[in-house]
């Protein structure tokens, strides 16, 4: 099947601006207007849809919001937009390797394999447009914000900056830089010349201890502190208190060294490529933010 034959299976709609067949792949792209009275339509945004049968046999599709690009009063093309400036979000998406849709060249229809349903190209384009106009990633954005907050906190505890590392990794994967991402090395300064603890980790520990002390003072008349601390007077002259402090410092040191090692493994590289090793929890959290897969709603 050629691109021209594939394109004949689609009937251009009134809302379609243009339909263009591909030259190197069997497929076509179409620019469609957004529904009337939507903020996207008022801002002259366009829906850009691509459907193709790739050379390796995979069925591919994608939907993006685009913004007309003009120079000297003439439109020269479209640039992809996420539509984050709108209150009602849209969803840009594309197919992946685990795609449940295929194209049957004999029936000339798109097949949904799990339920063995088939759709014409016009019906399938309407399904893509319907999902694009829905905010399919609403909860995913909330989860991504929580994950990013956790990662920022993890790196902060190790006196590092996740924001800088994330930008470096994104540039590396997009091919804008020929060097892999790398965080500046910082030695953990010794605390009391014995414990190697990250500054922010010891700060967080002191802050937590201070808050617990305030809570203990507030509830000292309600809770009998002697039952909680049965080792005599709670003062620096008490050897159990000193032992308790050193146990906290020892735990903070172990945590700082362990966390610093995990972070180093995250962006460590070998010959300008990431090492093939077991993915640690930091890398899993980082990768989760880019996994925006969802099942298409079928009309």
C-alpha positions in Angstrom: 0.0 0.0 0.0 1.2 3.5 -0.9 0.6 6.7 0.9 -1.8 7.8 -1.8 -3.8 4.6 -1.4 -3.8 5.0 2.3 -4.9 8.6 2.1 -7.9 7.7 -0.1 -9.3 5.7 2.8 -9.8 9.0 4.7 -12.5 11.4 3.8 -11.6 15.0 4.5 -14.0 16.7 7.0 -15.3 20.3 7.1 -13.1 20.9 10.2 -9.9 19.8 8.4 -7.7 22.6 7.2 -5.3 20.3 5.2 -4.5 16.7 4.6 -1.0 15.8 3.4 0.4 12.3 2.5 3.8 11.2 3.6 6.6 10.5 1.2 8.9 8.2 3.2 6.2 6.3 5.1 2.7 5.0 4.3 0.6 7.6 6.1 -0.7 11.2 6.2 -0.9 14.2 8.5 -3.9 16.5 8.9 -4.4 19.9 10.4 -7.8 20.2 12.0 -9.6 23.2 13.6 -10.7 23.0 17.2 -14.4 23.1 18.0 -16.1 26.5 17.8 -16.3 28.6 21.0 -13.3 26.9 22.6 -10.4 29.0 23.8 -8.0 27.1 21.4 -10.1 28.0 18.4 -10.3 31.6 19.4 -6.5 31.7 19.7 -6.1 30.2 16.2 -4.6 27.0 17.6 -4.7 23.9 15.4 -4.9 20.1 16.0 -2.1 18.3 14.3 -2.7 14.5 13.7 -0.4 12.0 12.2 -1.2 8.4 11.2 1.2 6.0 9.5 2.2 2.5 8.9 5.9 2.5 9.6 8.6 0.6 7.6 8.9 -1.9 10.4 5.2 -2.7 10.2 4.1 -0.8 13.4 1.0 1.3 13.3 1.8 4.9 14.5 -0.3 7.9 15.4 0.1 11.1 17.3 -1.9 14.2 18.2 -0.5 17.6 19.2 -1.8 21.1 19.7 0.0 23.4 17.3 0.4 27.2 17.1 0.8 28.9 13.7 4.2 30.4 13.3 4.3 33.6 11.3 7.1 35.8 9.9 6.6 39.1 8.1 2.8 38.5 8.0 3.2 35.1 6.3 2.5 31.7 8.0 5.4 29.4 7.5 4.5 26.5 9.7 3.3 25.2 13.1 5.1 24.7 16.4 3.9 22.2 19.0 2.3 23.6 22.1 1.4 21.8 25.3 -1.5 24.1 26.0 -0.5 24.6 29.6 -1.8 28.2 29.6 -5.4 27.1 29.3 -7.6 26.3 32.3 -9.1 23.3 30.5 -6.2 21.2 29.4 -5.7 19.2 26.3 -3.6 16.0 26.0 -0.8 15.6 23.4 0.1 11.9 22.9 1.6 9.4 20.5 1.6 5.6 20.1 4.3 3.4 21.6 5.7 -0.1 21.2 3.0 -1.7 23.2 0.2 -0.3 21.0 -3.1 -2.3 21.0 -4.0 -0.9 17.5 -3.0 -2.3 14.2 -4.0 -1.6 10.6 -5.4 -4.4 8.4 -4.6 -3.6 4.8 -7.0 -6.2 3.5 -10.0 -4.9 5.5 -8.6 -1.3 5.2 -9.6 -0.7 8.8 -7.9 0.0 12.2 -8.1 -3.0 14.5 -8.3 -2.7 18.3 -6.7 -6.1 19.2 -8.0 -6.6 22.8 -11.6 -6.5 21.8 -11.2 -7.3 18.1 -13.1 -4.1 17.1 -12.4 -2.3 13.8 -12.7 1.3 12.8 -12.5 3.3 9.6 -9.7 5.9 9.4 -12.3 8.6 9.9 -13.7 6.9 13.0 -10.2 6.5 14.3 -9.3 10.1 13.7 -12.4 11.1 15.6 -11.3 8.9 18.5 -7.9 10.6 18.6 -9.4 14.0 18.5 -11.9 13.1 21.3 -9.0 11.9 23.6 -6.9 14.9 22.7 -9.7 17.3 23.8 -9.9 15.5 27.2 -7.5 16.1 30.1 -6.3 12.5 30.3 -3.2 13.3 32.4 -4.9 15.3 35.2 -4.0 12.9 38.0 -0.7 12.0 36.3 0.4 15.7 36.6 -0.5 15.6 40.3 1.6 12.4 40.8 4.4 13.9 38.8 4.4 17.0 41.1 4.6 14.8 44.2 7.4 12.7 42.6 9.4 15.7 41.6 9.0 17.2 45.2 10.3 13.9 46.6 13.3 13.9 44.3 14.1 17.6 45.1 14.0 16.7 48.8 16.2 13.6 48.3 18.9 15.6 46.4 18.7 18.4 48.9 19.4 16.0 51.7 22.6 15.1 49.9 23.5 18.8 49.3 22.8 18.5 45.5 20.3 20.1 43.1 17.9 17.8 41.3 16.7 20.7 39.1 20.2 21.1 37.6 20.7 17.4 37.0 17.2 17.0 35.4 17.9 19.8 32.9 21.3 18.2 32.0 19.7 14.8 31.5 16.9 16.2 29.3 19.5 18.0 27.1 21.5 14.8 26.9 18.6 12.6 25.8 17.5 15.2 23.3 20.9 15.2 21.7 21.7 18.9 22.4 24.9 18.0 24.3 27.4 15.3 23.4 28.4 14.8 27.0 26.3 12.9 29.6 24.9 14.7 32.6 27.1 15.1 35.6 26.7 16.7 39.0 29.7 18.6 40.4 31.5 16.5 43.0 31.2 17.7 46.5 32.9 16.0 49.4 30.9 15.6 52.6 32.5 17.7 55.2 33.3 15.8 58.4 31.2 16.7 61.4 33.2 16.8 64.6 36.0 15.2 62.5 34.3 11.8 63.0 31.0 11.7 61.1 30.6 12.4 57.4 27.2 14.0 57.2 25.6 16.1 54.5 25.0 19.6 55.7 21.3 19.5 54.8 20.9 16.1 56.4 22.2 17.3 59.8 20.1 20.5 59.4 17.0 18.4 58.8 17.9 16.2 61.8 18.3 19.2 64.1 15.1 20.7 62.9 13.2 17.5 63.5 14.7 17.2 67.0 13.7 20.8 67.7 10.2 20.2 66.6 10.0 17.0 68.7 11.3 18.9 71.7 8.6 21.5 71.3 5.9 18.8 71.1 7.3 17.2 74.2 7.2 20.5 76.1 3.6 21.2 75.0 2.4 17.7 76.1 4.6 17.3 79.2 1.6 17.9 81.4 -0.5 15.3 79.5 2.1 12.6 78.9 4.4 11.3 81.6 7.9 11.8 80.1 9.5 9.5 82.7 7.6 6.6 81.1 9.0 7.6 77.7 12.6 8.2 78.9 13.4 5.8 81.7 17.2 6.5 81.8 17.2 9.2 84.4 17.4 13.0 83.9 17.3 14.1 80.3 20.4 16.4 80.3 23.9 16.4 78.7 25.4 15.1 81.9 23.5 11.9 81.4 25.7 9.3 79.5 22.6 7.8 77.9 21.7 11.2 76.3 25.2 11.5 74.9 25.0 7.9 73.6 21.6 8.7 72.0 23.1 11.8 70.3 26.0 9.8 68.8 23.6 7.1 67.6 21.7 9.8 65.8 24.9 11.2 64.2 26.0 7.7 63.3 22.6 7.0 61.6 22.8 10.4 59.7 26.3 9.5 58.5 25.2 6.1 57.2 22.2 7.7 55.5 24.3 10.5 53.9 26.9 8.0 52.5 24.2 5.7 51.2 22.1 8.4 49.6 25.2 10.0 48.0 26.1 6.7 46.5 22.6 6.2 45.1 22.6 9.6 43.5 26.1 9.1 42.1 24.9 5.8 40.4 21.9 7.7 39.0 23.9 10.0 36.7 27.2 8.0 36.5 28.2 7.2 32.9 30.6 5.0 31.0 31.9 5.9 27.5 29.1 8.5 27.1 26.3 6.1 27.7 24.5 5.1 30.9 25.7 1.9 32.5 23.6 -1.2 32.1 22.9 -1.9 35.7 19.9 -2.4 38.0 17.9 0.8 38.1 17.8 2.2 41.6 14.9 3.9 43.2 16.0 7.5 42.3 16.1 6.6 38.6 12.7 4.9 38.8 11.2 8.0 40.3 12.9 10.2 37.7 11.7 8.0 34.8 8.1 7.8 36.2 7.7 11.5 35.3 8.1 10.6 31.6 5.7 7.7 31.5 2.5 9.3 30.4 0.8 6.3 28.9 -2.9 5.9 29.1 -5.6 3.9 27.3 -7.5 5.7 24.6 -11.2 6.1 25.3 -13.1 4.5 22.4 -16.3 6.3 21.3 
